[in-house]
Amino acid sequence: MKIGDKHYRTIWLGDDGWSVEVIDQTLLPHAFELMRLTNVAEAAAAISTMVVRGAPLIGATAAYGMALAAHEDASDKNLQNAHAMLLATRPTAVNLRWALDDMRGRLLAVPQGHRRKLAYKRAAQICDDDVATCQGIGQHGGKLIREAFEHKGGGDAVNVLTHCNAGWLATVDWGTALAPIYTAHDAGIPIHVWVDETRPRNQGAALTAYELGSHGVPHTVIVDNAGGHLMQHGMVDLCITGTDRTSAHGDVCNKIGTYLKALAAYDNDVPFYVGLPHSTIDWSIGDGVAGIPIEQRDGEEVSHIRGVNGDGKGTTVRLVPKGAKVGNFAFDVTPARLVTGLITERGVCPASRDGLLELYPEQAATAA
Amino acid sequence: MKIGDKHYRTIWLGDDGWSVEVIDQTLLPHAFELMRLTNVAEAAAAISTMVVRGAPLIGATAAYGMALAAHEDASDKNLQNAHAMLLATRPTAVNLRWALDDMRGRLLAVPQGHRRKLAYKRAAQICDDDVATCQGIGQHGGKLIREAFEHKGGGDAVNVLTHCNAGWLATVDWGTALAPIYTAHDAGIPIHVWVDETRPRNQGAALTAYELGSHGVPHTVIVDNAGGHLMQHGMVDLCITGTDRTSAHGDVCNKIGTYLKALAAYDNDVPFYVGLPHSTIDWSIGDGVAGIPIEQRDGEEVSHIRGVNGDGKGTTVRLVPKGAKVGNFAFDVTPARLVTGLITERGVCPASRDGLLELYPEQAATAA
């Protein structure tokens, strides 16, 4: 997507034909800087320090990390070491393991002399595939926004509420929840986005507001408490969020607070959609509320917050009384009954086992 | 309530018999300091700069402000000026105008030589009345917590979720939403409070956590996004919040985000109670969602946040991209259908016109 007049992906091959460039997301929204990755250790560090984040982008960076390893030394031993080093960065990310296993399997299957070239080719393909998947979500979801626009009479902007960041910064390009928004915006449909700040890590206020602003999409940042009031008063036409894991029955595990917004949408007849690549569907789990474990993270994410002070300097401040006990639940599960539809790269379906299997019939045997 | 071993109110007469002392709430939770008010201008400044806040405490401070005016010069002119100066501090607070009109009416009705003594007596009475009202709410609500404790088998702590600060710091003592919690805790019922941080102004993380901690009530601070997940997983036995205005039909206007918690409570069969003095009931409004105007406040409360930095120094940081548009809706309205009961100083009633009129039959003619 665009930053100013220039189109960016979140990761790309350097002009030298072998190094890899990424946007340093730890500095957003307060500074835009690129980082050049020249070896596997730097790729691993970029993932672990969250210079890059978002499951699809983590996978893409890991794939390029394997290419950087092959560039240096394409021996079995070096590739195995690279796999291990990269995997250790964020051990729970599903796309990370998938990309690493895919790369290792393909590289070890060919003679050493062919590995370097194959590695770069495959990493580029993984990136392109992610872009195509997100574009598919954008096309299918964009139609829903167009319909909402026409339903409103074709004059006023469509108001979309989103939670957290499931935008292009979390993928290679386009995003998942935000792909329909970019698609509609680029097609000339007037659109305005309510951006939940998304405590505790504030990915909405920091990243979603940044990327929408950079691409020129009108938006307003609100606290996570505000969405119910907005929906109650007709100020939201539809909600679109992303998902970290979706059960085979259509339950949606996403950033903490998503469930509260889905309840408000349901209570006010506001459609609630979820954008997702098929890779986030966990076919082994039926009941997501009972079956998906919820990660509890470091309490400092709640007790402290980072921003820039009056001098423009990054600063962390404590918000709670010294020593106060804090709880930090990272995700919640929105039951399928509250979800109007799932927007995937293959189309839009009801949030149900039947709905998902109509789009993914090949999963009929494995789906819980 | 207690801070350490010492019992405090939020406002009291100084040892000299005429000056007034308050807790400087702008410094909480990071520092505990008292402030001495010696004239009406200082009382007005304490209200306008939010050294004191919360409708009942604002009313009490205004009453003592009139006493300070009478101490200095009990002429009609000086008392009229004091009334005007104090009223201008927070023009929308209902209790403020009520307390000022009450004081002015009583003082102007007696000879000048009797006004000073009467002013201090009446201000003290307004404070005592507020304490008695909150104690009543505590007694009636405390029974609900005891019932929840017994319902759980009398072993495990009762988990209560609250939003914002409707504690003793917002009143003269005890609080409204927190009065039942203090009453139950002081009666030996094991209790644990989930404290919503309450963005944008973080009164939960700053004030509720501080006052519960100071009084020794176990609690955990969470982000406003977390309550739905907790209720979904049986980690909340009941919710209690305060209210800024309650309609004659039982709709509750309270800090933004209250509605989202009420939806989650309803979806998970968790009782949702609201603690209120009768003074917050607006008998002229029936439908609170349509009828209660929602204040929009300065966007800086959303875009920026204040805490203490690593050196313990109060610091404000910006959270959003420079120039990002923000929206700041201060309150929302929870429809009566989501409210299990209203806890008033006269007892607990259903959130409905009939329910309220059973406790306040004298309002039958005026209630919308």
Contacts between the chains, C-beta under 8 A, distances in Angstrom:
chain1	res1	chain2	res2	distance
A	29	B	320	6.9
A	29	B	321	3.8
A	29	B	322	7.8
A	29	B	324	7.7
A	30	B	318	8.0
A	30	B	321	7.6
A	30	B	322	7.7
A	194	B	327	7.6
A	197	B	199	7.2
A	197	B	302	7.2
A	197	B	319	6.9
A	197	B	320	7.7
A	198	B	225	7.5
A	199	B	197	7.2
A	199	B	199	6.4
A	199	B	223	4.1
A	199	B	224	6.6
A	199	B	225	6.0
A	200	B	223	5.0
A	202	B	319	5.9
A	205	B	319	5.0
A	205	B	320	4.8
A	205	B	324	7.8
A	206	B	319	7.1
A	206	B	320	7.4
A	206	B	321	7.8
A	209	B	320	5.5
A	209	B	321	5.4
A	209	B	324	4.9
A	210	B	321	5.0
A	213	B	321	5.6
A	213	B	324	6.3
A	218	B	325	8.0
A	219	B	324	7.9
A	219	B	325	6.9
A	220	B	325	4.8
A	220	B	326	6.4
A	220	B	327	4.7
A	221	B	302	6.4
A	221	B	303	7.2
A	221	B	320	5.2
A	221	B	324	5.5
A	221	B	325	7.0
A	221	B	326	4.6
A	221	B	327	7.3
A	222	B	302	6.9
A	222	B	326	7.1
A	222	B	327	4.9
A	222	B	328	7.8
A	222	B	329	7.5
A	223	B	199	4.1
A	223	B	200	5.0
A	223	B	224	7.4
A	223	B	256	6.9
A	223	B	257	7.5
A	223	B	302	5.8
A	223	B	328	7.7
A	224	B	199	6.6
A	224	B	223	7.3
A	224	B	224	5.2
A	224	B	225	5.1
A	224	B	257	7.3
A	225	B	198	7.5
A	225	B	199	6.1
A	225	B	224	5.1
A	225	B	255	7.6
A	225	B	256	4.4
A	225	B	257	2.7
A	225	B	260	6.6
A	225	B	332	7.7
A	226	B	256	5.7
A	226	B	257	7.5
A	226	B	327	6.7
A	226	B	329	5.2
A	226	B	332	7.8
A	227	B	260	7.2
A	228	B	257	7.3
A	228	B	259	4.2
A	228	B	260	4.5
A	228	B	263	6.9
A	228	B	332	5.8
A	229	B	256	6.2
A	229	B	259	6.6
A	229	B	294	6.7
A	229	B	329	5.3
A	229	B	331	7.8
A	229	B	332	3.8
A	229	B	333	7.7
A	230	B	329	7.5
A	232	B	259	7.0
A	232	B	289	6.2
A	232	B	332	7.1
A	232	B	333	7.3
A	255	B	225	7.6
A	256	B	223	6.9
A	256	B	225	4.4
A	256	B	226	5.6
A	256	B	229	6.2
A	257	B	223	7.5
A	257	B	224	7.3
A	257	B	225	2.7
A	257	B	226	7.5
A	257	B	228	7.3
A	259	B	228	4.2
A	259	B	229	6.6
A	259	B	232	7.0
A	259	B	264	7.2
A	260	B	225	6.6
A	260	B	227	7.2
A	260	B	228	4.5
A	260	B	260	4.4
A	260	B	261	7.7
A	260	B	263	7.0
A	260	B	264	6.0
A	261	B	260	7.7
A	263	B	228	6.9
A	263	B	260	7.0
A	263	B	263	4.1
A	263	B	264	6.1
A	263	B	267	5.9
A	264	B	259	7.2
A	264	B	260	6.0
A	264	B	263	6.1
A	267	B	263	5.8
A	289	B	232	6.2
A	294	B	229	6.7
A	302	B	197	7.2
A	302	B	221	6.4
A	302	B	222	6.9
A	302	B	223	5.8
A	303	B	221	7.1
A	304	B	307	7.4
A	305	B	305	6.0
A	305	B	307	6.7
A	305	B	317	7.2
A	305	B	319	7.1
A	306	B	317	7.2
A	307	B	304	7.4
A	307	B	305	6.8
A	307	B	317	3.0
A	307	B	318	5.0
A	307	B	319	4.6
A	308	B	317	6.0
A	308	B	318	5.2
A	309	B	315	5.9
A	309	B	316	7.1
A	309	B	317	5.4
A	309	B	318	7.9
A	310	B	316	7.1
A	315	B	309	5.9
A	315	B	315	6.0
A	315	B	317	5.2
A	316	B	309	7.1
A	316	B	310	7.1
A	317	B	305	7.2
A	317	B	306	7.2
A	317	B	307	3.0
A	317	B	308	6.0
A	317	B	309	5.4
A	317	B	315	5.2
A	317	B	317	5.9
A	318	B	30	7.9
A	318	B	307	5.1
A	318	B	308	5.2
A	318	B	309	7.9
A	319	B	197	6.9
A	319	B	202	5.9
A	319	B	205	5.0
A	319	B	206	7.1
A	319	B	305	7.1
A	319	B	307	4.6
A	320	B	29	6.8
A	320	B	197	7.7
A	320	B	205	4.8
A	320	B	206	7.4
A	320	B	209	5.5
A	320	B	221	5.2
A	321	B	29	3.7
A	321	B	30	7.6
A	321	B	206	7.8
A	321	B	209	5.4
A	321	B	210	5.0
A	321	B	213	5.6
A	322	B	29	7.8
A	322	B	30	7.7
A	324	B	29	7.7
A	324	B	205	7.8
A	324	B	209	4.9
A	324	B	213	6.3
A	324	B	219	7.8
A	324	B	221	5.5
A	325	B	218	8.0
A	325	B	219	6.9
A	325	B	220	4.8
A	325	B	221	7.0
A	326	B	220	6.4
A	326	B	221	4.6
A	326	B	222	7.1
A	327	B	194	7.6
A	327	B	220	4.7
A	327	B	221	7.3
A	327	B	222	4.9
A	327	B	226	6.8
A	328	B	222	7.8
A	328	B	223	7.7
A	329	B	222	7.5
A	329	B	226	5.2
A	329	B	229	5.3
A	329	B	230	7.5
A	331	B	229	7.8
A	332	B	225	7.7
A	332	B	226	7.8
A	332	B	228	5.8
A	332	B	229	3.9
A	332	B	232	7.1
A	333	B	229	7.7
A	333	B	232	7.2
